[in-house]
Each structure stands twice: as C-alpha cells, then as structure tokens.
Amino acid sequence: MDEDEIRYWLRSGLAEALYQLGDDDACIAAAREARAWCLQQQTPLASLLLGQSLFRRGHAEAALDALREAQSMIGSRFFEAIDSEHRDGIAQLMAQTRAA
C-alpha cells in the first residue's frame, strides 16, 4: 500500500486535522508527504496547509513556495482559503517579496 493513491489522499486529510489542532510539525510532515500527489491532482490543500504551518512556525521563505503553489491553483480566491488570523500577515509577506 505504500504507493496506493488513497494513502496520499488520507495524508492530506491528516495534515488538515493536524493543522486545526495546531500541531504544525506533524502537519508539515503529512503535507509534505501528500504534496506531490495533490499537485498532480491539481488539489491545493497540501500546499495551502504546508504554507500556513510553515508561516506559523516562522519559516517565511519556505512558506512562500508552498503558498504561491497553492495560489497558482486557487487563483483570485486564494486569500479566502487562508485562515483569517494569518491572512493579513501572509498577504503582507507575499506583497513584500513581490516588490523586492
């Protein structure tokens, strides 16, 4: 079952639960495992959760890669998908790096 697609789908759901529980380290691990599969499926969940968890942990550069990846899939509704408590900080971070 190591390469079974259901494993990656379940990992993205696990990452979401861990994010909601505030366990960023475990969320990051689960999201990284699911990320490639989610990208292949054009599903932004793993990238979105990875970016937000990395942002919460203070890893801005790493967070930007994942957040931009999610934004490319979500489009104009990207900021609606970000948790409201981090929305302004993430928007500011993304704007600063765009201007640099």
Contacts in CASP RR format, 6 or more apart in sequence:
PFRMAT RR
TARGET T0000
AUTHOR 0000-0000-0000
METHOD contacts of the structure
MODEL  1
MDEDEIRYWLRSGLAEALYQLGDDDACIAAAREARAWCLQQQTPLASLLL
GQSLFRRGHAEAALDALREAQSMIGSRFFEAIDSEHRDGIAQLMAQTRAA
1 7 0 8 1.000
5 37 0 8 1.000
8 33 0 8 1.000
8 34 0 8 1.000
8 36 0 8 1.000
8 37 0 8 1.000
8 38 0 8 1.000
9 34 0 8 1.000
9 37 0 8 1.000
11 30 0 8 1.000
11 31 0 8 1.000
11 33 0 8 1.000
11 34 0 8 1.000
11 37 0 8 1.000
11 46 0 8 1.000
12 30 0 8 1.000
12 31 0 8 1.000
12 34 0 8 1.000
12 37 0 8 1.000
12 38 0 8 1.000
12 43 0 8 1.000
12 45 0 8 1.000
12 46 0 8 1.000
12 49 0 8 1.000
13 30 0 8 1.000
13 34 0 8 1.000
13 45 0 8 1.000
14 30 0 8 1.000
15 27 0 8 1.000
15 30 0 8 1.000
15 31 0 8 1.000
15 34 0 8 1.000
15 45 0 8 1.000
15 46 0 8 1.000
15 49 0 8 1.000
15 50 0 8 1.000
16 45 0 8 1.000
16 49 0 8 1.000
18 24 0 8 1.000
18 26 0 8 1.000
18 27 0 8 1.000
18 30 0 8 1.000
19 27 0 8 1.000
19 49 0 8 1.000
19 52 0 8 1.000
19 53 0 8 1.000
22 56 0 8 1.000
24 53 0 8 1.000
24 54 0 8 1.000
24 56 0 8 1.000
24 57 0 8 1.000
25 57 0 8 1.000
27 49 0 8 1.000
27 50 0 8 1.000
27 53 0 8 1.000
28 50 0 8 1.000
28 53 0 8 1.000
28 54 0 8 1.000
28 57 0 8 1.000
31 46 0 8 1.000
31 47 0 8 1.000
31 49 0 8 1.000
31 50 0 8 1.000
31 51 0 8 1.000
31 53 0 8 1.000
31 66 0 8 1.000
32 46 0 8 1.000
32 50 0 8 1.000
34 45 0 8 1.000
34 46 0 8 1.000
35 46 0 8 1.000
35 47 0 8 1.000
35 50 0 8 1.000
35 66 0 8 1.000
37 46 0 8 1.000
38 44 0 8 1.000
38 45 0 8 1.000
38 46 0 8 1.000
38 47 0 8 1.000
39 46 0 8 1.000
39 47 0 8 1.000
39 69 0 8 1.000
42 73 0 8 1.000
43 73 0 8 1.000
44 69 0 8 1.000
44 70 0 8 1.000
44 73 0 8 1.000
44 74 0 8 1.000
44 81 0 8 1.000
47 66 0 8 1.000
47 67 0 8 1.000
47 69 0 8 1.000
47 70 0 8 1.000
47 73 0 8 1.000
48 66 0 8 1.000
48 67 0 8 1.000
48 70 0 8 1.000
48 74 0 8 1.000
48 81 0 8 1.000
48 82 0 8 1.000
50 63 0 8 1.000
50 66 0 8 1.000
51 62 0 8 1.000
51 63 0 8 1.000
51 66 0 8 1.000
51 67 0 8 1.000
51 70 0 8 1.000
52 63 0 8 1.000
52 67 0 8 1.000
52 82 0 8 1.000
52 83 0 8 1.000
52 86 0 8 1.000
52 90 0 8 1.000
54 60 0 8 1.000
54 62 0 8 1.000
54 63 0 8 1.000
54 66 0 8 1.000
55 63 0 8 1.000
55 67 0 8 1.000
55 86 0 8 1.000
55 89 0 8 1.000
55 90 0 8 1.000
55 93 0 8 1.000
56 86 0 8 1.000
60 93 0 8 1.000
63 90 0 8 1.000
63 93 0 8 1.000
64 93 0 8 1.000
64 94 0 8 1.000
64 97 0 8 1.000
67 90 0 8 1.000
67 94 0 8 1.000
68 94 0 8 1.000
70 78 0 8 1.000
70 81 0 8 1.000
71 78 0 8 1.000
71 94 0 8 1.000
74 81 0 8 1.000
79 87 0 8 1.000
79 90 0 8 1.000
79 91 0 8 1.000
82 90 0 8 1.000
END
